[in-house]
Amino acid sequence: MDGQCRATKGNGERCRGTATSLDGLCWAHAPENAAKRQRIASKAGRGRPSSEIRVIKAGINEILEGVRDGSIERSVGAVLFQGYNVLLKAVETERKIRELDEIEARVRRLEGIAS
């Protein structure tokens, strides 16, 4: 059960994963994990970022309204917008990472099918 996975990837190279099943395959190549891999891949990229964006947009709108009605100074609003810009970049980065994770899971699944 220990050692390198015995599966061959789609490009002909041997999988570098650690064998975790009795048949010498890693988690990504073990057929008993196929359904779970598919569920994980289908859920990737969903969820939190859209709710975070709604919260950020609400905050931005509050700042706009505060600057407009004078309850927030323009300089303070500008600094707050800079903070929101950092938050938006972080949310975007997280979304890209999730998308890459989904693609990687799909590639692993396809490699498992091909091998």
N, C-alpha and C positions, 0 to 999 in steps of 0.2 A: 504494500500500500504506500510506502514511502518512495521517494525518488522522482524522477522526471516523468511527466506525462508521456505516454507512448503514442499519442495521436500525431498525425501529420497535418500541418496547416495547409490551406488552399494554395499557398505559394511553394509547397513542397518541403518546407522546413519542418523540423520536428518542433512540436509545441514545447515551450520552455516552462510551462506551468508545473506545479508540484502535483504529483499523483495523489489523489485523495480517495479514490474508490478502489475496491478490490480488484477490478479489472485493469488497473494501472492508468486510469484516465484522471485528468484534473477536473475540477468542478465544471469548468466551461465546456468540456467535451463529454462528460458522463451523461448518457442518455436519460438517466433517471432525473436529471435536473432540467431537462428541456422545457417542461411546462413552466417551471419557476423562472428560468431565464427569459422566457417569452413574456411573462407577466411583468418582470422587472423592466424589460426593454419598453413595454407598452406604457408603463407609468413614468418613465424617465422624461424629464422636461416639463412635467405638469405640476401645477400646484402653486406654491408660495409666491413666486415672482409677480404674478398678476395681482394678488392681494396686496403685496408690498407696493406695487406701482400705484394702486388706488390710494393707499395711505399717503404716499409721496405727493401725488397729484393734489390731494385734499390740502396737504400742508402748503404746497406752492400756491394754491388758490387763496388760502388764508393770508399768506404773505402779500400776494398781489392786492387783495382787498385792504389789508392793513396799510400798505404803502399808499394806495389810492385814497383812503379816507384819513390818512395822516396819523393813525395810531401806531404805525411802525415807521421809523426814520428810514429814508432811502438807503443810507449806508449800512444800517442793520439788515435791511431787506437784502441788499447785495451780498452780504456775508452769509446770510441764511440760504440764499440761492446757490452760493458756492458749495455749501454743505449738501444741499439737495442734489447738486450735480454729481458730487462724489458718491452719494447713495445710489443714484441712477446708474452710474458706471459700475458699481459693485453688483447691482441687480443684473445688469447686462452681462457682466463677466460670469456670474453664477449661471445664468441661462445658457451661455455658450458652453460652459463646462458640462452642464447637464445634457446638452445636445451631443457633445462629443462622447460622453459616457454612453448615451443611447446608441450612437453609431458604433462605438466599440463593442457593445453587447451584441448588436445585430451582426457585426462582422464575425465575432466569435461563434455566434449561432450558425452562421452560414459556413464558417470553416469546419464546424462540427458536423454539419450535414455533408459537406464535401469530402470529409476524410473517412 
